[in-house]
Amino acid sequence: MEANTEEKSIKLYTIFWTFYRIGFLTLGGGLAMAAVMRHELVLKRKWLTEKEFSSEMSVATIIPGAIAVNLAYLQGKKLKGKKGAFSAVLGTVLPSFIIILIIAQFAMPYFRLPLVTKFFRGCSVAVAGLLAFAAFTFGKQQLKSWNAVFVCVTGLAIVAGLDVHPVWAIVTTGLTGYILFRK
């Protein structure tokens, strides 16, 4: 199944606006945004296939930097080259930048109010739900062989069982995956 990625048919302002909406309406950062990006780009707009999105998600989580920005860059580049990458990244980060400026200017005194504290506690639960949904969605796509399950369990065991930095789980599982999937 080929996605609708003809460069000329997707306008830069459409890419910008799509990623701006994702950035504006998503709480919780990169992995939470990934689930929303997948819905918007794969299911709704059909700009990417599940396989293309999944592949880019893998790269975005491994390279340094914010996952949402990495993912926006990779997807924008796939859709419309360097200009698409710039539009997607700008659309993703601009809402956060504007909201942080507004919060710094006006909202800081209200953060200790009980109602605001309860709102943020509810938001954190919603973000946990989005992260769980993202893990379920991407796990369902990726964990289709014993090799993939083994790599996943190895990473989880390292993160949960050892007192080491999570980057070692990524490096170890990356090497394990390379060995198991190199054929």
C-alpha positions as CSV (number, residue, x, y, z in Angstrom):
1,M,0.0,0.0,0.0
2,E,1.6,3.2,-1.1
3,A,1.0,6.4,0.8
4,N,0.0,9.6,-0.9
5,T,3.4,11.3,-0.9
6,E,3.6,13.0,-4.2
7,E,5.7,16.1,-3.3
8,K,3.7,18.5,-5.5
9,S,0.3,17.6,-4.2
10,I,1.0,18.6,-0.5
11,K,1.5,22.3,0.1
12,L,4.0,23.6,2.6
13,Y,1.4,25.6,4.5
14,T,-0.7,22.4,4.9
15,I,2.3,20.6,6.4
16,F,3.0,23.5,8.7
17,W,-0.7,23.8,9.8
18,T,-1.0,20.0,10.3
19,F,2.1,19.9,12.6
20,Y,1.1,23.1,14.3
21,R,-2.3,21.6,15.3
22,I,-0.5,18.5,16.5
23,G,1.9,20.6,18.5
24,F,-0.8,22.8,19.9
25,L,-3.3,20.1,20.9
26,T,-1.0,17.5,22.3
27,L,0.2,17.3,25.9
28,G,3.1,15.2,27.0
29,G,5.9,15.6,24.6
30,G,7.4,13.3,22.0
31,L,6.0,9.9,22.5
32,A,2.5,11.2,23.2
33,M,2.8,13.4,20.1
34,A,3.8,10.3,18.1
35,A,0.4,8.7,18.6
36,V,-1.3,11.8,17.4
37,M,1.1,12.2,14.5
38,R,0.4,8.6,13.5
39,H,-3.3,9.2,13.6
40,E,-3.1,12.4,11.6
41,L,-0.5,11.4,9.0
42,V,-1.2,7.7,8.5
43,L,-4.9,7.2,9.3
44,K,-6.5,10.6,8.5
45,R,-4.4,12.1,5.7
46,K,-2.8,8.9,4.4
47,W,0.4,10.8,3.7
48,L,2.5,7.9,5.1
49,T,2.0,4.2,5.4
50,E,2.1,2.4,8.8
51,K,5.5,0.9,7.7
52,E,6.9,4.3,6.7
53,F,5.8,5.9,10.0
54,S,7.0,3.0,12.1
55,S,10.4,3.2,10.4
56,E,10.7,6.9,11.0
57,M,9.6,6.5,14.6
58,S,12.4,4.0,15.1
59,V,15.0,6.5,13.8
60,A,13.4,9.4,15.7
61,T,13.7,7.7,19.0
62,I,17.4,6.6,18.5
63,I,18.9,9.9,17.3
64,P,19.7,12.6,19.8
65,G,17.1,15.3,20.4
66,A,13.5,15.7,21.1
67,I,11.5,12.8,19.6
68,A,8.6,15.0,18.4
69,V,11.0,17.3,16.6
70,N,13.0,14.4,15.1
71,L,9.8,12.8,13.9
72,A,8.5,16.0,12.5
73,Y,11.7,16.6,10.6
74,L,11.8,13.1,9.2
75,Q,8.2,13.1,8.2
76,G,8.3,16.6,6.7
77,K,11.4,15.7,4.7
78,K,9.7,12.6,3.4
79,L,6.6,14.6,2.4
80,K,8.3,17.7,0.8
81,G,12.1,17.6,1.1
82,K,14.0,20.2,3.2
83,K,11.3,22.8,3.0
84,G,8.8,20.2,4.3
85,A,11.1,19.3,7.1
86,F,11.4,23.0,8.1
87,S,7.7,23.5,7.9
88,A,7.0,20.4,10.0
89,V,9.5,21.3,12.7
90,L,8.4,24.9,12.9
91,G,4.8,23.8,13.1
92,T,5.7,21.4,15.9
93,V,7.7,23.7,18.1
94,L,6.0,27.0,17.6
95,P,2.9,26.3,19.7
96,S,5.0,25.2,22.7
97,F,7.2,28.3,22.3
98,I,4.2,30.6,22.3
99,I,2.5,28.8,25.2
100,I,5.7,28.9,27.3
101,L,6.0,32.6,26.7
102,I,2.4,33.2,27.7
103,I,2.8,31.0,30.8
104,A,5.9,32.8,31.8
105,Q,4.2,36.2,31.4
106,F,0.8,35.5,32.9
107,A,0.2,32.1,34.4
108,M,3.0,31.4,36.8
109,P,1.3,32.8,39.9
110,Y,-1.7,30.5,39.5
111,F,0.2,27.2,39.3
112,R,-0.1,26.6,43.1
113,L,-3.9,27.0,43.2
114,P,-5.6,23.7,44.0
115,L,-7.8,23.7,40.9
116,V,-4.8,24.2,38.6
117,T,-2.8,21.5,40.4
118,K,-5.7,19.1,40.0
119,F,-6.0,20.0,36.3
120,F,-2.3,19.2,35.8
121,R,-2.6,16.0,37.7
122,G,-5.4,15.0,35.3
123,C,-3.3,16.0,32.4
124,S,-0.4,13.8,33.6
125,V,-2.8,10.8,33.8
126,A,-4.0,11.5,30.3
127,V,-0.4,11.7,29.1
128,A,0.3,8.3,30.7
129,G,-2.7,6.9,28.8
130,L,-1.3,8.4,25.5
131,L,2.1,6.9,26.2
132,A,0.5,3.5,26.9
133,F,-1.5,3.8,23.7
134,A,1.6,4.6,21.7
135,A,3.4,1.7,23.2
136,F,0.5,-0.6,22.4
137,T,0.2,0.7,18.9
138,F,3.9,0.5,18.0
139,G,4.4,-2.8,19.9
140,K,1.5,-4.4,18.0
141,Q,3.2,-3.4,14.7
142,Q,6.7,-4.4,15.7
143,L,6.4,-7.5,17.9
144,K,5.4,-10.0,15.3
145,S,8.3,-12.4,15.6
146,W,10.2,-14.1,18.5
147,N,13.3,-12.0,17.5
148,A,11.4,-8.7,18.0
149,V,9.9,-9.9,21.3
150,F,13.3,-11.0,22.5
151,V,14.8,-7.6,21.7
152,C,12.0,-5.8,23.5
153,V,12.2,-8.0,26.6
154,T,16.0,-7.5,26.6
155,G,15.5,-3.7,26.6
156,L,12.8,-3.8,29.3
157,A,15.0,-6.1,31.5
158,I,17.9,-3.8,31.3
159,V,15.9,-0.7,32.1
160,A,13.9,-2.4,34.9
161,G,16.5,-4.7,36.3
162,L,19.7,-2.8,36.2
163,D,20.6,0.5,37.6
164,V,22.1,1.9,34.4
165,H,21.3,4.8,32.1
166,P,18.5,4.0,29.6
167,V,20.9,4.7,26.7
168,W,22.6,1.4,27.5
169,A,19.3,-0.4,26.9
170,I,19.0,1.3,23.5
171,V,22.6,0.4,22.6
172,T,22.3,-3.2,23.8
173,T,18.9,-3.7,22.1
174,G,20.2,-2.0,18.9
175,L,23.1,-4.4,18.8
176,T,20.9,-7.4,19.6
177,G,18.5,-6.4,16.9
178,Y,21.3,-6.0,14.4
179,I,22.5,-9.5,15.2
180,L,19.1,-11.1,15.1
181,F,17.7,-9.2,12.0
182,R,20.8,-8.9,9.8
183,K,19.7,-11.6,7.3
